Amino acid sequence: MTKFELHITITTDNSTAISVLSEHCELSVTSIKQAINKGALWLTRRNKTQRFRRVKKALQLNDELHFYYNEAVLSQIPLSAKLISDNSDYSVWYKPYGMLSQGTKWSDHCSITRYVQQNLSPERPVYIVHRLDRAATGLIIVAHTKAAVKALTAMFEKRDSQLEKHYQIIVHGDHSAHAQPEIITAEIAGKKAQSQFNLLSYDKTNNLSLIAVKIASGRKHQIRLHAASVGLPVVGDRLHGDKTRYYPETLHLQLSAVSLSFCCPLSGEVKHYQLPCELMPNLEKVIVQLTQ
């Protein structure tokens, strides 16, 4: 798989991204255009760097192009998200397994932000407010104005007391043998972290528990690490879970952000969003996949 980077300073008038990149690499014009459309090109102008897709727009002297070509990344097929609620200034979406919260320098075509930009009508600017792991599913908010992204991001960063995020996980093991609720405070990467686990249901035959989770901190992979730390690895967790288990490729990480409640910092209204039943973690479906 081809992978390379180009960093080019523009030294001639009336250059375009296509003409410049064609001179500096062996890719076809079609391949270059496809890569640019998927977010592989960045433009630096007067100390500001941003993704650039305007292939026919004339560049300025001293502009810098940054082209990040990774065939393996660009060949990935973007998934479809589901609109839960459109509130004009922001929208709430279901992010599926495997979709990024935002792009990387190599592309953004498999991210929720790019998906929203291409599929929300009427078209609006798109700003990321908070993140979900690529392997996790569930509710995510995308802002469409600078005022909305500023207010909503501040709400998430401050972990406002009126903001509640609830998750559900399916784990290997019997959570009924644990305290209810179970408060887990194991540090993550040397930082304090707290998660609250409550059992929703237990399947004794297959030794699987469906657990509701609320977190009081937002450390990377917190829920997965805390579940593993108490001997209840999340089903499908190939990174932090039970690595001796075999999972079919179709069985994804069983961790989902299932509800969001908050007082909207823009309108003052109390908002509550919940995943439809068909998108919630489902013990019966997981059992079928594990026993096939």
C-alpha positions in Angstrom: 0.0 0.0 0.0 1.4 3.4 -1.0 2.0 5.9 1.7 3.8 9.2 1.6 3.8 12.9 2.5 4.5 16.0 0.5 5.1 19.5 1.9 5.3 22.1 -0.9 5.8 25.9 -0.9 4.1 27.7 -3.7 6.6 29.8 -5.8 4.7 30.5 -9.0 1.5 32.5 -9.7 -1.8 30.9 -10.7 -0.8 27.4 -9.5 -3.6 25.0 -8.5 -3.4 22.1 -6.0 -3.8 19.6 -8.9 -1.1 21.1 -11.1 1.4 21.4 -8.2 0.8 17.9 -6.8 0.9 16.4 -10.3 4.4 17.8 -10.7 5.6 16.3 -7.3 4.1 12.8 -7.4 3.4 10.0 -9.8 -0.3 9.6 -8.9 -2.9 10.2 -11.7 -5.0 13.3 -11.6 -8.0 11.2 -10.8 -6.2 9.6 -7.8 -5.1 13.1 -6.6 -8.6 14.5 -6.8 -10.1 11.5 -5.0 -7.6 11.9 -2.2 -8.2 15.6 -1.9 -12.0 15.0 -1.7 -11.4 12.5 1.1 -9.5 15.1 3.1 -5.8 14.3 2.4 -4.7 17.8 1.5 -4.1 20.7 3.8 -3.3 24.4 3.1 -1.2 26.7 5.2 -1.7 30.4 4.5 -0.5 33.2 6.8 0.1 30.8 9.8 -3.3 29.2 9.5 -3.6 25.6 8.4 -6.8 23.9 7.4 -8.0 21.1 5.2 -8.3 22.1 1.6 -10.6 20.7 -1.2 -10.8 23.5 -3.7 -8.7 21.9 -6.5 -9.3 24.6 -9.1 -8.8 27.6 -6.9 -5.6 29.6 -7.6 -3.0 29.4 -4.9 -1.0 32.4 -3.5 2.7 32.8 -3.4 4.2 31.3 -0.2 1.2 29.1 0.4 2.2 25.7 1.7 0.5 22.5 0.6 0.6 19.4 2.8 -0.5 16.2 1.1 -0.9 13.1 3.2 -1.4 10.1 1.0 -2.2 6.7 2.6 -3.8 4.2 0.2 -4.9 2.0 3.1 -6.7 4.8 4.8 -8.2 6.3 1.6 -9.5 2.9 0.5 -11.7 2.6 3.7 -15.4 2.7 3.0 -17.3 5.3 5.1 -20.2 4.1 7.2 -23.6 5.7 7.6 -24.6 7.6 10.8 -28.2 8.2 11.8 -29.7 11.6 12.6 -31.5 11.6 16.0 -32.4 15.3 16.3 -31.7 18.4 14.2 -31.8 21.6 16.4 -30.5 24.0 13.8 -27.5 25.2 15.8 -26.5 21.7 16.6 -27.6 18.1 15.8 -27.5 14.8 17.6 -26.4 11.7 15.8 -25.9 7.9 16.3 -22.3 7.1 15.5 -21.8 3.5 14.4 -18.9 1.2 15.2 -15.8 2.1 13.2 -16.6 5.7 12.4 -14.2 8.3 13.7 -15.4 11.3 15.7 -13.2 13.5 13.6 -10.7 13.0 10.8 -6.9 12.6 10.9 -4.3 14.3 8.8 -4.6 11.5 6.4 -8.3 11.9 5.7 -11.7 12.7 7.1 -14.0 10.7 4.8 -14.8 8.1 7.5 -15.6 10.7 10.3 -18.9 11.8 11.7 -18.0 15.4 10.9 -17.6 14.7 7.2 -20.7 12.5 7.1 -22.8 15.3 8.6 -21.3 17.9 6.3 -22.3 15.8 3.3 -25.7 14.5 4.5 -27.4 17.1 6.7 -29.9 19.3 4.9 -29.7 22.3 4.7 -25.9 22.2 4.6 -24.2 23.9 7.5 -20.7 24.3 9.0 -19.7 21.3 11.2 -17.8 21.5 14.4 -16.9 18.6 16.8 -18.1 19.1 20.4 -17.0 15.9 22.1 -15.7 12.4 21.1 -16.5 8.8 21.1 -13.9 6.1 20.6 -13.8 4.7 17.1 -14.9 1.2 18.5 -17.7 2.7 20.5 -21.2 3.5 19.3 -23.9 5.9 20.4 -25.0 9.5 20.7 -22.7 12.3 19.6 -23.4 16.1 19.3 -22.2 18.1 16.3 -22.3 21.9 16.4 -23.2 24.1 13.4 -22.3 27.6 14.6 -19.3 29.0 16.4 -21.5 30.1 19.3 -22.9 26.6 19.6 -19.5 24.9 19.5 -18.1 27.3 22.1 -21.1 26.8 24.5 -21.5 23.1 24.1 -17.7 22.3 24.3 -17.5 24.3 27.5 -20.4 22.3 29.0 -18.6 19.0 28.2 -15.2 20.2 29.3 -16.5 21.5 32.7 -18.5 18.3 33.1 -21.5 20.5 34.1 -23.6 19.0 36.9 -26.6 19.3 34.6 -24.9 17.2 31.9 -25.6 13.5 32.2 -24.1 10.9 29.8 -25.2 7.3 30.2 -23.6 4.3 28.6 -24.4 0.6 28.4 -22.0 -2.3 28.1 -22.2 -6.0 27.8 -19.5 -7.8 29.7 -18.3 -11.4 30.4 -19.1 -12.3 34.0 -21.7 -12.0 36.6 -22.1 -8.4 37.8 -24.8 -9.4 40.3 -22.0 -10.7 42.5 -20.7 -7.1 42.8 -22.0 -4.2 44.9 -25.0 -2.3 43.4 -24.1 0.3 42.4 -20.5 -0.5 42.0 -18.2 2.6 42.2 -14.8 2.0 40.5 -12.1 4.5 41.2 -9.0 2.9 39.7 -6.6 5.6 38.3 -6.1 5.7 34.5 -2.6 6.8 33.2 -2.0 8.2 36.7 -5.1 10.3 36.7 -8.2 10.0 38.9 -11.2 8.4 37.3 -14.6 7.3 38.6 -17.2 5.0 37.0 -20.6 3.8 38.4 -21.8 0.4 37.2 -25.4 -0.8 37.7 -26.6 -4.3 36.6 -29.5 -4.3 34.1 -29.7 -8.0 33.4 -27.7 -11.2 33.6 -27.7 -14.3 31.4 -26.5 -17.1 33.6 -26.2 -19.7 30.7 -23.7 -17.6 28.8 -22.3 -15.7 31.8 -23.0 -12.2 30.3 -24.1 -9.1 32.1 -25.8 -5.9 30.6 -24.6 -3.0 32.7 -25.6 0.7 32.8 -22.6 3.0 33.3 -22.3 6.6 34.4 -18.9 8.2 34.5 -17.7 11.2 36.6 -14.5 11.7 34.6 -13.6 11.2 30.9 -10.3 9.4 30.7 -9.4 7.6 27.5 -10.9 4.1 27.3 -12.1 4.6 30.9 -15.2 2.3 30.8 -13.3 -0.5 29.1 -10.3 -0.2 31.5 -12.5 0.0 34.6 -14.6 -3.0 33.4 -11.5 -5.1 32.9 -10.1 -4.0 36.3 -13.0 -5.7 38.1 -12.8 -8.9 36.1 -15.7 -8.0 33.7 -14.1 -7.5 30.3 -16.4 -5.8 27.7 -17.5 -8.2 25.0 -15.6 -7.4 21.8 -12.9 -5.5 23.5 -9.9 -6.7 21.6 -7.6 -4.1 23.2 -8.3 -4.2 26.9 -10.5 -7.2 27.3 -9.9 -11.0 27.4 -7.4 -11.5 24.6 -7.8 -15.3 24.8 -11.3 -15.1 23.4 -12.2 -15.4 19.8 -14.7 -13.0 18.4 -16.2 -13.1 14.9 -15.4 -10.0 12.8 -19.1 -9.0 12.9 -19.1 -8.8 16.7 -18.1 -5.3 17.6 -17.2 -3.7 20.9 -20.4 -3.8 23.2 -20.1 -0.3 24.5 -22.6 2.4 23.6 -23.5 6.0 24.7 -27.2 5.5 25.0 -28.5 8.8 26.4 -27.6 12.5 26.9 -29.4 14.9 29.2 -28.4 18.6 29.7 -29.7 22.1 30.0 -29.0 23.7 26.7 -26.5 26.6 27.1 -28.0 28.3 24.1 -31.8 28.1 24.8 -31.9 27.2 28.5 -34.2 24.3 27.7 -33.7 20.9 29.3 -32.8 18.4 26.6 -32.9 14.6 26.7 -31.9 12.3 23.9 -31.9 8.5 23.9 -31.0 5.9 21.4 -33.9 4.0 19.7 -34.3 0.5 21.1 -33.0 -1.1 17.9 -29.6 0.7 18.4 -29.2 -0.2 22.1 -26.8 -3.0 23.2 -28.8 -6.3 23.0 -27.9 -9.4 25.1 -29.8 -11.8 22.9 -28.2 -10.6 19.7 -24.7 -10.9 21.2 -25.4 -14.4 22.5 -26.4 -15.5 19.0 -23.1 -14.1 17.6 -21.0 -15.6 20.3 -22.6 -19.1 20.0 -22.6 -19.3 16.2 
